[in-house]
């Protein structure tokens, strides 16, 4: 079984979030590497740890994690309205087999059902954990995004058989061409530029900071989900989050001007240091 290699890009400073993040980190860290191994020949995700979406709409939700949604209208690596009630953050590696399965089988359906009607926004985070080629593909995805071709690159890189061809520089350039990137000279310059390295490192450190040690890992309005779970798991989480956002909106409208009724976030302003990313991908 291959072991994820530590990234060579960016610093390894720990991120600082609320103390409750340590609990959430345990949920993401619990995902077995076997269930998300990039070289796994199995496509059966039934053995992956189930994401808990209980009858209690608040169970398993961490407000500090929800705040990681950027909602930046200029984000080239996102799809959906910036003000969508639900944000799914995806931490993934292009060499990860189960990331590819999610990208091919589940994500397009979520986009059709929830992004197109304004309910859902998907924000991508590059989380390369399998060495140099993972880093190449991550920076390539970012560089393609600078020319508004991130999702086309994403589709090409996750196509059946794509990862088996590797992600060397020439191969990444070919994927960019397949994705419709017009200025390939600029793409190659961006690929090796400091801006791409910094952007990937930022995403990577955020993933390590919340305790993610395997790919894919997800957050849906602050609810951690580990592994390429069945579509129904994502559907339940999205619909629960959408209903909760709708209820919160109604409650907020009904309490306008009442200073006695706050946000209900007990961890607001609370900060603690989580584990350094050094060694967290072992």
ZAKOLPA-350014 format. One record per residue: residue in one letter; z, y negated, x of N, C-alpha, C, CB in turn. Coordinates in pm, whole numbers, padded with zeros to 5 digits, always signed. Atoms other than C-alpha are relative to their C-alpha. Glycine has a CB too. Layout:
AZYXZYXZYXZYX/...
***
This chain:
X+00000+00120+00085+00000+00000+00000+00000-00124+00088+00123-00001-00095/X+00006+00120-00083-00105-00330+00159+00114-00095-00032-00132-00070-00018/X-00107+00098+00018+00156-00596+00210-00058-00140+00003+00108+00015+00109/X+00052+00138-00001+00085-00961+00121+00030-00066+00134+00061-00082-00115/X-00020+00072-00125+00037-01168+00435+00049-00140-00029-00129-00004+00082/X-00048+00137+00018+00220-01495+00475-00112-00099+00024+00118-00029+00094/X+00101+00104-00015+00009-01803+00437+00018-00074+00131+00006-00099-00117/X-00006+00080-00123-00078-02002+00746-00013-00147-00030-00108+00043+00097/X+00021+00140+00032-00129-02326+00557+00125-00062-00056-00114-00016-00097/X-00111+00074+00060+00127-02590+00472+00133+00035+00061+00004+00026-00147/X-00135-00026-00046+00495-02606+00547+00066+00099-00094+00081-00129+00009/X-00071-00098+00081+00749-02362+00411+00132-00057-00049+00023+00129+00078/X-00122+00062+00048+01005-02607+00278+00034+00052-00139-00014-00153+00000/X-00037-00044+00134+01203-02486-00024-00019-00113-00099+00144+00049-00004/X+00012+00099+00105+01139-02663-00352+00134-00015-00070-00109+00039-00100/X-00127+00029+00063+01422-02820-00549-00020-00016-00150+00062-00127+00060/X+00005+00006+00146+01462-02756-00922+00141+00017-00053-00096+00109-00058/X-00130-00023+00061+01747-02704-01167+00055+00135+00042-00011-00008-00151/X-00065-00124-00042+02000-02432-01092-00047+00120-00080+00151-00014-00012/X+00043-00111+00086+01874-02224-01384-00130+00062+00047-00014-00048-00142/X+00124-00054-00053+01547-02175-01195+00025+00130+00073-00068-00101+00093/X-00032-00123-00071+01721-01906-00993-00012+00119-00095+00142-00007+00061/X+00010-00106+00100+01741-01699-01312-00146+00027-00033+00076-00037-00127/X+00143-00015+00030+01376-01763-01396-00073+00065+00116-00063-00135-00033/X+00063-00057-00118+01280-01675-01040+00017+00151+00000+00059-00060+00128/X-00024-00143+00006+01435-01336-01094-00099+00069-00092+00141+00028-00046/X+00096-00059+00093+01200-01274-01387-00135+00016+00065-00012-00084-00125/X+00130-00009-00067+00890-01353-01183+00007+00095+00119-00046-00139+00045/X-00014-00085-00116+01020-01178-00873+00009+00146-00036+00120-00039+00079/X-00015-00137+00045+01081-00864-01079-00134+00071-00011+00071+00004-00132/X+00133-00062+00013+00706-00807-01113-00028+00086+00122-00111-00108-00016/X+00022-00088-00114+00620-00508-00897-00130-00034+00069+00000+00147-00045/X+00123+00025-00075+00366-00557-00623-00106+00103-00039+00026+00004+00152/X+00094-00106+00036+00211-00226-00726-00084-00037-00121+00074+00130-00026/X+00071+00035+00124+00121-00367-01065-00105-00107+00020+00098-00047-00103/X+00095+00109-00021-00072-00656-00912-00072+00010+00134+00072-00134-00009/X+00062-00017-00132-00201-00513-00584-00148-00027-00005+00026+00140+00053/X+00141+00035+00003-00545-00648-00494-00093+00116+00022-00028-00104+00100/X+00086-00113-00030-00675-00311-00379+00023+00117-00094+00021+00043+00142/X-00031-00108+00093-00544-00107-00670-00127+00045-00071+00107-00043-00102/X+00118-00052+00068-00809+00121-00817+00022+00014-00149-00040+00133+00059/X-00032-00014+00142-00629+00141-01151-00011-00132-00071+00140+00058-00018/X+00005+00121+00082-00689-00108-01427+00099+00010-00115-00141-00024-00054/X-00099-00018+00105-00403+00018-01641+00120-00087+00030+00043+00148-00012/X-00115+00089-00021-00142-00254-01678+00120+00042-00081-00038-00143-00034/X-00109-00042+00086+00083-00050-01901+00130+00020+00077-00036+00128-00072/X-00122-00021-00077+00325+00012-01614+00057-00130+00052-00028+00092+00116/X-00053+00129-00045+00366-00358-01540+00121-00036-00085-00108-00111-00008/X-00118+00037+00078+00701-00503-01645-00038-00087-00118+00100-00073+00088/X+00035+00075+00122+00678-00629-02000+00063-00137+00001+00043+00076-00124/X-00053+00135+00014+00718-01000-02054+00073-00006-00134-00114-00109+00009/X-00080+00004+00121+00991-01059-02308-00032-00124-00082+00149+00003+00035/X+00020+00108+00095+00889-01269-02605+00078+00040-00124-00154-00026-00032/X-00091-00049+00103+01183-01219-02837-00009-00081-00127+00141-00001+00051/X-00003+00071+00127+01255-01328-03191+00065-00137+00015+00075+00082-00104/X-00063+00129-00027+01464-01611-03048-00099-00086+00075+00133+00017+00081/X+00104+00081-00064+01210-01886-02971+00046-00067+00128-00050-00104-00095/X-00052+00065-00120+01439-02030-02702+00023+00099+00114+00129-00073-00032/X-00032-00100-00101+01497-01702-02518-00107+00003+00109+00015+00138-00064/X+00093-00013-00111+01340-01685-02174-00078-00126+00033-00094+00107-00027/X+00070+00126-00026+01231-02051-02172+00088-00091+00086-00037-00071-00133/X-00073+00083-00094+01333-02284-01888-00062-00139+00004+00001+00065+00142/X+00057+00136+00007+01284-02660-01942-00051-00052+00134+00103-00095-00053/X+00045+00049-00131+01257-02727-01567-00137+00055+00036+00102+00038+00109/X+00130-00059-00027+00964-02488-01543-00109-00064-00085+00003+00151-00024/X+00097+00066+00087+00792-02655-01837-00046-00132+00061+00061-00023-00140/X+00032+00129-00060+00802-02980-01641-00102+00011+00115+00127-00066+00051/X+00098-00018-00108+00572-02828-01376-00143-00022-00048+00013+00139+00059/X+00134+00031+00053+00274-02886-01608-00037-00142+00042-00004+00015-00156/X+00041+00132-00052+00081-03176-01452-00060-00089-00109-00099+00017+00113/X+00064+00076+00109-00117-03281-01760-00078-00120+00053+00106-00047-00101/X+00080+00105-00064-00342-03484-01533-00142+00007-00053+00002+00016+00155/X+00135+00000+00057-00664-03585-01707-00108+00014+00107-00023-00127-00079/X+00097-00012-00108-00835-03589-01367+00009+00130+00076+00018-00113+00095/X-00017-00129-00067-00728-03236-01272-00128+00082-00011+00119+00079-00061/X+00127-00073-00003-01046-03056-01166+00019+00150-00021-00072-00024+00131/X-00029-00143+00009-00873-02716-01182+00076+00033-00129+00081+00045+00122/X-00065-00021+00129-00766-02734-01545-00105-00006-00110+00112-00104-00025/X+00088+00006+00116-00927-02684-01885+00087-00020-00124-00087+00130-00012/X-00076+00028+00121-00810-02816-02220+00055-00142-00001+00113+00098-00014/X-00052+00136+00015-00663-03139-02352+00129-00020+00077+00022-00031-00147/X-00121+00030-00076-00400-03304-02135+00122-00009-00090-00017-00129+00078/X-00112+00011+00093-00188-03357-02446+00015+00122-00090-00017-00124-00085/X-00013-00123+00078-00219-03000-02575+00147+00039-00010-00083+00116+00064/X-00142-00035+00016+00113-02873-02714+00047+00113+00090+00027+00036-00141/X-00036-00114-00085+00103-02563-02492-00078-00007+00131-00028+00134-00073/X+00066-00005-00132+00030-02546-02118+00031+00134+00065+00048-00117+00091/X-00012-00124-00076-00032-02217-01941-00033-00031+00145-00094+00113-00057/X+00023+00018-00144+00007-02245-01563-00022+00138+00060+00120-00075+00070/X+00036-00129-00058-00160-01963-01372+00003-00009+00153-00140+00046-00048/X-00008-00009-00145-00068-01876-01012-00074+00128+00040+00151+00001+00052/X+00083-00118-00026-00337-01645-00875-00072-00007+00133-00101+00017-00111/X+00069-00020-00127-00525-01515-00572-00135+00065-00032+00084+00088+00100/X+00131-00055+00029-00898-01442-00571-00020+00142+00053-00107-00090+00057/X+00009-00137-00049-00839-01117-00381+00084+00097-00084+00044+00007+00145/X-00086-00081+00085-00602-00992-00650-00080+00067-00110+00111-00086-00061/X+00075-00074+00099-00754-00718-00864+00043-00028-00143+00012+00146+00026/X-00048+00025+00135-00533-00784-01165-00024-00144-00044+00147+00033-00010/X+00039+00138+00033-00603-01156-01145-00143+00001-00054+00011-00094+00125/X+00139-00011+00045-00970-01064-01180-00009+00060-00139-00080+00084+00098/X-00001-00064+00132-00895-00841-01477+00039-00102-00106+00096+00121-00002/X-00041+00103+00095-00711-01126-01650-00113-00102-00020+00129-00071+00049/X+00106+00101+00006-00994-01369-01566-00120+00048-00081-00045-00037+00141/X+00118-00053+00070-01261-01140-01707+00030+00040-00145-00054+00121+00074/X-00027-00062+00130-01087-00978-02004+00082-00085-00096+00070+00129+00021/X-00096+00069+00087-00814-01207-02134-00022-00151-00007+00140+00027+00048/X+00010+00146-00003-00864-01567-02022-00112-00056-00086-00020-00046+00141/X+00106+00055+00084-01203-01619-02190+00037+00001-00149-00130+00079+00020/X-00040-00008+00140-01054-01508-02522+00106-00105-00033+00052+00140-00034/X-00101+00103+00022-00756-01741-02482-00065-00138-00008+00106+00002+00112/X+00072+00128+00002-00994-02029-02409-00070-00017-00135-00103-00008+00116/X+00072+00008+00127-01203-01949-02717+00094-00022-00118-00082+00127-00022/X-00091+00004+00114-00905-01906-02948+00095-00120-00001+00080+00125-00004/X-00105+00101-00004-00662-02170-02824-00037-00130+00072+00119+00058+00065/X+00039+00122-00071-00821-02412-02577-00097-00082-00084-00063+00034+00137/X+00105+00071+00075-01118-02498-02794+00053-00071-00124-00109+00097-00041/X-00054+00069+00118-00899-02590-03091+00110-00100+00037+00055+00102-00099/X-00095+00102-00045-00674-02812-02878+00143+00045+00014-00004-00113-00091/X-00138-00051-00008-00365-02589-02882+00045+00021+00143+00013+00131-00077/X-00036-00046-00133-00373-02475-02520-00075-00075+00111-00027+00147+00012/X+00058+00050-00125-00435-02622-02176+00033+00103+00107+00054-00144+00038/X-00024-00093-00111-00474-02394-01873-00012-00077+00130-00101+00120-00003/X-00002+00065-00131-00380-02528-01531+00008+00106+00109+00119-00101+00012/X+00008-00097-00110-00478-02326-01225+00082-00046+00119-00146+00024+00042/X-00067+00025-00127-00261-02305-00915-00048+00104+00100+00156+00003-00016/X+00040-00091-00106-00405-02154-00597+00123+00061+00065-00088-00072+00105/X-00114-00069-00059-00161-01892-00472-00050+00113+00090+00094+00057-00111/X+00054-00102-00091-00329-01714-00178+00110+00068+00080-00102-00063+00095/X-00108-00073-00070-00097-01443-00047-00053+00117+00083+00102+00051-00101/X+00054-00115-00070-00336-01191+00108-00081-00038+00125-00086+00079-00092/X+00058+00030-00129-00436-01364+00428-00114-00101+00001-00047+00122+00058/X+00100+00103-00028-00725-01566+00567-00108-00009-00107-00064+00026+00134/X+00107+00005+00100-00990-01466+00313+00051-00056-00133-00059+00140-00021/X-00059+00060+00120-00755-01553+00028+00004-00152+00013+00142+00054-00025/X-00004+00144-00027-00711-01895+00188-00140-00061-00012+00059-00027+00141/X+00138+00048+00010-01089-01935+00221-00042-00018-00145-00096+00097+00071/X+00041+00004+00140-01145-01855-00145+00075-00110-00075+00024+00136-00066/X-00080+00103+00067-00862-02085-00257-00054-00139+00033+00148+00010+00042/X+00054+00131-00039-00997-02380-00057-00141-00019-00056-00002-00015+00152/X+00134+00007+00059-01348-02295-00180+00006-00038-00147-00072+00133+00017/X-00017+00032+00142-01228-02309-00540+00032-00149-00016+00112+00086-00063/X-00035+00142+00005-01072-02649-00476-00122-00087+00031+00115-00031+00100/X+00118+00076-00040-01387-02774-00302-00106+00001-00110-00059+00056+00131/X+00094-00007+00111-01604-02653-00590+00045-00093-00113-00014+00144-00052/X-00054+00088+00103-01375-02841-00825-00030-00146+00024+00148+00019-00009/X+00031+00140-00031-01448-03165-00644-00139-00039-00047+00012-00025+00149/X+00133+00024+00055-01803-03127-00772-00011+00056-00142-00109+00062+00091/X-00007-00044+00140-01691-03018-01120-00058+00139-00023-00073-00099-00088/X+00048-00137+00014-01774-02653-01061+00111+00101+00027-00117+00025+00096/X-00110-00094-00025-01428-02498-01033-00011+00125-00087+00134-00068-00024/X-00001-00117+00089-01453-02274-01340-00121+00088+00021+00008-00045-00144/X+00117-00081-00033-01804-02164-01245+00025+00082+00128-00126-00090+00018/X-00037-00071-00122-01675-02073-00896+00100+00111-00034+00059-00097+00106/X-00102-00093+00046-01376-01901-01059-00067+00124-00061+00094-00068-00103/X+00069-00112+00065-01612-01686-01270-00077+00083+00102-00096-00052-00107/X+00077-00071-00101-01831-01597-00972+00090+00081+00093-00084-00098+00081/X-00092-00066-00093-01537-01509-00747+00073+00117-00065+00101-00099+00053/X-00069-00106+00072-01379-01291-01017-00095+00097-00071+00095-00060-00100/X+00095-00093+00061-01698-01114-01123+00025+00141+00053-00146-00045+00028/X-00015-00139-00044-01696-00733-01103-00066+00019+00137-00060+00097-00104/X+00052-00030-00134-01739-00629-00740+00000-00116+00097-00136+00050-00012/X+00006+00117-00088-01706-00981-00599+00100+00009+00114+00025-00127-00080/X-00101-00001-00106-01383-00932-00408-00027+00108+00105+00139+00021-00060/X+00032-00106-00096-01515-00614-00248-00095-00051+00109-00062+00119-00073/X+00091+00058-00100-01773-00832-00068+00072-00094+00095-00112-00074-00069/X-00080+00086-00088-01494-01036+00088-00021-00147-00027-00033+00030+00143/X+00006+00145+00015-01439-01407+00113-00005-00070+00136+00120-00051-00080/X+00026+00071-00123-01563-01501+00455-00069-00132-00032-00087+00086+00096/X+00056+00133+00024-01703-01853+00498-00141+00006-00061-00005-00079+00130/X+00136-00010+00052-02064-01749+00437+00000+00049-00144-00084+00094+00087/X-00008-00053+00135-01968-01551+00129+00051-00106-00099+00092+00124-00003/X-00052+00107+00085-01766-01843-00012-00108-00103-00027+00123-00067+00066/X+00112+00094+00019-02066-02070+00042-00099+00056-00101-00070-00028+00134/X+00092-00064+00094-02284-01819-00145+00054-00007-00142-00027+00146+00041/X-00062+00009+00132-02037-01818-00433-00012-00142-00056+00148+00043+00007/X+00015+00140+00043-02049-02197-00443-00141-00027-00049+00034-00096+00116/X+00140+00016+00041-02427-02185-00463-00023+00067-00135-00095+00059+00107/X+00011-00073+00127-02403-01925-00741+00066-00080-00114+00065+00140+00012/X-00073+00078+00100-02158-02155-00921-00070-00131-00036+00139-00029+00050/X+00075+00122+00031-02408-02440-00917+00049-00124+00073+00007-00024-00146/X-00042+00115-00080-02242-02660-00655-00125-00061+00064+00106+00042+00111/X+00126+00062-00043-02516-02909-00573-00002-00039+00147-00027-00122-00083/X-00004+00048-00138-02407-03057-00241+00077+00101+00086+00065-00142+00009/X-00066-00105-00077-02335-02754-00024+00054-00050+00134-00097+00114+00025/X-00050+00057-00126-02296-02962+00292+00137-00064-00024-00101-00106+00057/X-00130+00060+00035-02018-03160+00125+00102+00109-00030-00014-00096-00122/X-00090-00111+00034-01872-02834-00008+00059+00060+00127-00075+00108-00080/X-00050-00063-00123-01845-02683+00341+00094-00094+00076-00118+00040+00090/X-00089+00097-00064-01692-03004+00474+00134-00005-00071-00065-00140+00001/X-00124+00001+00078-01439-03011+00190+00079+00129+00021-00032-00019-00149/X-00063-00131-00017-01367-02641+00239+00096+00003+00117-00106+00106+00018/X-00083+00000-00121-01228-02700+00587+00078-00129+00019-00087+00023+00120/X-00067+00128-00013-01086-03044+00519+00150+00006-00025-00060-00097-00095/X-00145+00007+00016-00723-03148+00522+00041-00012-00146+00055-00118+00078/X-00035+00016+00141-00731-03242+00153+00006+00135-00069-00102-00091-00070/X+00000-00133+00060-00819-02885+00054+00122+00079+00045-00129+00076+00036/X-00117-00072-00053-00550-02740+00281+00130-00050-00063+00007-00014+00153/X-00122+00059+00058-00289-02979+00144+00014+00039-00147-00002-00153+00015/X-00004-00034+00143-00382-02907-00219+00041+00146-00020-00136-00026-00066/X-00034-00142+00011-00363-02531-00169+00146+00023+00039-00093+00085+00089/X-00138-00015-00044-00035-02558+00021+00099-00049-00106+00023-00076+00130/X-00085+00054+00105+00114-02768-00259+00018+00102-00113-00058-00131-00055/X-00006-00102+00106+00027-02505-00521+00080+00121+00047-00141+00043-00042/X-00063-00119-00057+00144-02225-00295+00152-00017+00009-00057+00029+00139/X-00143+00026-00012+00482-02383-00227+00066-00007-00138+00024-00131+00076/X-00057+00004+00134+00533-02446-00598+00023+00143-00051-00093-00077-00097/X-00014-00140+00044+00473-02076-00669+00118+00068+00068-00129+00078+00030/X-00114-00058-00071+00714-01964-00398+00131-00061-00049-00015-00021+00152/X-00120+00070+00042+00961-02224-00520+00058+00048-00131-00028-00144-00010/X-00052-00053+00126+00986-02066-00865+00026+00150+00009-00098-00030-00114/X-00033-00141-00019+01027-01719-00719-00115+00096-00017+00105+00038-00093/X+00115-00090+00014+00674-01582-00764-00026+00068+00133-00126-00077-00048/X+00028-00075-00123+00609-01307-00510-00123+00088-00017+00120+00085+00039/X+00118-00081+00023+00309-01137-00668-00095-00076-00093+00037+00139-00059/X+00099+00066+00082-00007-01231-00851-00059+00099-00101-00111-00061+00086/X-00017+00136+00049-00088-01315-01119+00140-00023-00058-00104-00031-00106/X-00124+00043+00065+00220-01505-01236-00033-00120-00087+00112-00034+00106/X+00033+00105+00098+00223-01741-01532+00126-00070-00052-00077+00060-00118/X-00101+00073+00076+00430-02006-01705-00068-00050-00127+00061-00118+00084/X+00051+00053+00126+00374-02086-02072+00109-00087-00062-00044+00116-00098/X-00102+00096+00045+00571-02399-02165+00139+00039+00050+00000-00009-00153/X-00130-00034-00060+00846-02286-01928+00041+00144-00015+00103-00085-00059/X-00030-00143+00013+00835-01916-02016-00073+00077+00110-00040+00054-00140/X+00066-00078-00105+00767-01695-01708-00058+00130-00055+00098+00030+00113/X+00063-00129+00031+00526-01405-01752-00058+00053+00130-00111-00014-00112/X+00044-00057-00127+00460-01174-01458-00101+00111-00023+00119+00052+00080/X+00099-00105+00007+00151-00962-01417-00106-00024-00106+00067+00129-00026/X+00110+00012+00096-00175-00921-01609+00037+00078-00126-00133+00053+00060/X-00048-00064+00122-00005-00838-01935-00112+00010-00104+00120-00078-00057/X+00100-00008+00108-00198-00735-02248-00016-00135-00068+00040+00108-00104/X+00029+00126+00066-00358-01018-02442+00108-00036-00102-00136+00005-00067/X-00099+00026+00105-00099-00980-02718+00124-00070+00053+00039+00131-00067/X-00116+00065-00060+00178-01086-02481-00024-00151+00011+00031+00059+00139/X+00034+00142-00013+00000-01416-02411-00013-00065-00137-00131-00016+00080/X+00017+00054+00135-00090-01463-02778+00135-00033-00062-00076+00100-00088/X-00133+00024+00057+00273-01427-02887+00067-00119+00066+00088+00125+00014/X-00065+00109-00073+00395-01662-02615-00063-00135-00036-00008+00023+00151/X+00070+00125+00032+00130-01926-02692+00033-00045-00142-00152+00018+00015/X-00025+00036+00139+00184-01915-03068+00147-00040-00021-00036+00115-00093/X-00141+00038+00007+00563-01925-03026+00020-00140+00055+00087+00100+00075/X-00014+00132-00063+00533-02224-02793-00062-00109-00087-00066+00001+00139/X+00066+00099+00087+00292-02401-03029+00087-00033-00121-00137+00053-00046/X-00086+00022+00117+00525-02354-03325+00125-00078+00040+00039+00135-00065/X-00118+00072-00048+00821-02471-03120-00032-00146+00026+00053+00066+00128/X+00041+00139-00026+00630-02783-03011-00018-00076-00131-00130-00004+00081/X+00020+00062+00130+00536-02852-03371+00134-00035-00065-00081+00092-00091/X-00133+00023+00057+00898-02816-03485+00072-00113+00072+00084+00128+00008/X-00065+00106-00079+01022-03036-03201-00059-00135-00034-00015+00028+00150/X+00064+00125+00036+00768-03300-03296+00049-00053-00133-00149+00017-00005/X-00051+00041+00130+00886-03305-03655+00145-00049+00010-00009+00117-00100/X-00139+00039-00017+01250-03321-03547+00010-00135+00068+00076+00106+00081/X-00001+00128-00070+01173-03608-03311-00037-00114-00092-00095+00004+00118/X+00042+00104+00094+00997-03801-03584+00110-00033-00099-00127+00043-00075/X-00105+00020+00098+01297-03753-03811+00126-00060+00056+00033+00127-00064/X-00122+00052-00061+01553-03874-03558-00026-00124+00083+00064+00105+00087/X+00034+00121-00075+01379-04181-03423+00109-00106-00017-00136-00056-00045/X-00100+00107+00005+01633-04447-03336+00143+00050-00005-00026-00086-00118/X-00135-00055+00001+01928-04208-03336+00039+00040+00141+00011+00121-00096/X-00031-00029-00138+02071-04221-02983+00094+00117+00017+00057-00120+00064/X-00094-00111-00011+02320-03948-03063-00072+00133+00013+00092+00004-00121/X+00075-00125-00005+02041-03691-03072-00096-00006+00118-00076+00027-00133/X+00080+00005-00122+01900-03633-02727-00102+00111+00005+00088+00006+00121/X+00106-00097-00018+01645-03396-02582+00048+00143-00014-00065-00018+00133/X-00052-00136+00008+01875-03095-02590-00021+00078+00127-00064+00072-00114/X+00022-00067-00127+01792-03014-02227+00128-00008+00083-00121-00063+00077/X-00128+00006-00068+02127-02920-02070-00011-00011+00150+00080+00120-00034/X+00013+00000-00146+01984-02899-01720-00063-00128+00052-00081+00118+00044/X+00065+00123-00044+01830-03246-01712+00085-00070+00105-00026-00093-00120/X-00072+00067-00107+01926-03415-01387+00072+00097+00093+00098-00096-00058/X-00068-00098-00084+02070-03092-01245-00099+00054+00102+00060+00115-00084/X+00090-00049-00104+01917-02991-00913+00074+00096+00090-00059-00117+00081/X-00054-00094-00095+01971-02705-00678-00115+00045+00088+00071+00121-00070/X+00103-00046-00092+01782-02550-00389-00022+00148-00019+00037-00032+00145/X+00031-00141+00013+01603-02221-00440-00044+00052+00135-00109+00024-00107/X+00031-00067-00124+01508-01971-00173-00124-00058+00067-00020+00147-00025/X+00115+00046-00079+01277-02088+00106-00113+00098-00017+00038-00017+00150/X+00115-00087+00016+00925-01952+00079-00014+00098+00115-00126-00081-00013/X+00006-00095-00112+00971-01782+00419+00050+00134-00048+00082-00050+00122/X-00043-00134+00034+00979-01413+00345-00007+00033-00147+00135+00021+00046/X-00004-00028+00142+00944-01448-00030-00118+00082-00047+00008-00127-00076/X+00115-00082+00039+00609-01266-00029-00001+00134+00071-00130-00075+00029/X-00006-00128-00071+00730-00963+00160-00020+00115-00095+00132+00015+00074/
***
